[in-house]
Amino acid sequence: MSESELNRDECSHVLEQVYEFHDHELSEAEAEDIRAHLMACEPCLDRYDVEQAMRELIRRSCAAERASESLRMRVKATFTRTVIVTEG
């Protein structure tokens, strides 16, 4: 495997984990590996920055609106049924 293929594989691995990294769902060791890669790889850092900007835009756009109580209850009920059926 060539060096460019190894880099491409590493970039693919990092980009597959970018959402988990954003959500702090990785172990500290995994997060540190992602941080190190982002600091060394400009294309991946650019992709990370785009994802971060998109998340901020969505957060700001949705912050002013709150779902009605009836919708919130329906979502909770659906989630509860899904968990029970899936686990049961």
C-alpha positions in Angstrom: 0.0 0.0 0.0 1.4 3.4 -1.0 1.8 6.3 1.4 -1.0 8.2 -0.3 -3.3 5.2 0.1 -2.4 5.1 3.8 -3.1 8.8 4.2 -6.4 8.4 2.3 -7.4 5.5 4.6 -6.4 7.6 7.7 -8.4 10.6 6.4 -11.4 8.3 5.7 -11.2 6.9 9.2 -11.0 10.4 10.8 -13.9 11.8 8.7 -16.1 8.8 9.6 -15.6 9.7 13.3 -16.0 13.5 12.9 -19.6 13.5 14.3 -18.6 11.4 17.3 -15.7 13.8 17.9 -18.0 16.8 17.7 -20.4 15.1 20.2 -17.6 14.1 22.6 -18.5 10.4 22.2 -14.9 9.2 21.7 -12.5 8.0 24.3 -9.8 10.5 25.2 -7.2 8.5 23.3 -9.4 8.4 20.2 -10.1 12.1 20.4 -6.4 12.9 20.8 -5.7 10.9 17.6 -8.4 12.8 15.8 -7.0 16.2 17.1 -3.4 15.2 16.0 -4.6 14.2 12.5 -6.6 17.4 12.1 -3.6 19.6 13.1 -1.5 17.8 10.5 -4.0 17.4 7.6 -5.4 20.6 6.2 -8.1 19.0 4.0 -9.5 17.1 7.0 -9.3 20.3 9.2 -11.2 22.2 6.5 -13.9 19.5 6.5 -14.1 19.6 10.3 -14.5 23.4 10.2 -17.3 23.1 7.7 -19.1 20.6 9.9 -18.6 22.8 12.9 -20.0 25.8 11.1 -23.0 23.8 9.9 -23.7 22.6 13.5 -23.5 26.2 14.8 -25.8 27.5 12.1 -28.4 24.8 12.8 -28.1 25.4 16.6 -28.7 29.2 16.1 -31.5 28.7 13.6 -33.4 26.2 15.9 -32.7 27.8 19.2 -35.7 30.3 19.1 -38.3 27.6 18.3 -39.5 25.0 20.7 -41.6 22.0 19.8 -45.2 22.0 21.2 -45.7 19.9 24.3 -48.0 17.5 22.3 -45.2 16.9 19.7 -42.6 16.4 22.4 -44.9 13.8 24.1 -45.5 11.9 20.8 -41.7 11.8 20.1 -41.0 10.5 23.6 -43.7 7.9 23.3 -42.4 6.8 19.9 -38.8 6.6 21.2 -39.9 4.6 24.3 -41.8 2.1 22.1 -38.8 1.7 19.8 -36.5 1.1 22.7 -38.8 -1.5 24.2 -39.4 -3.3 21.0 -35.7 -3.3 20.0 -34.5 -4.4 23.4 -37.3 -6.8 24.1 
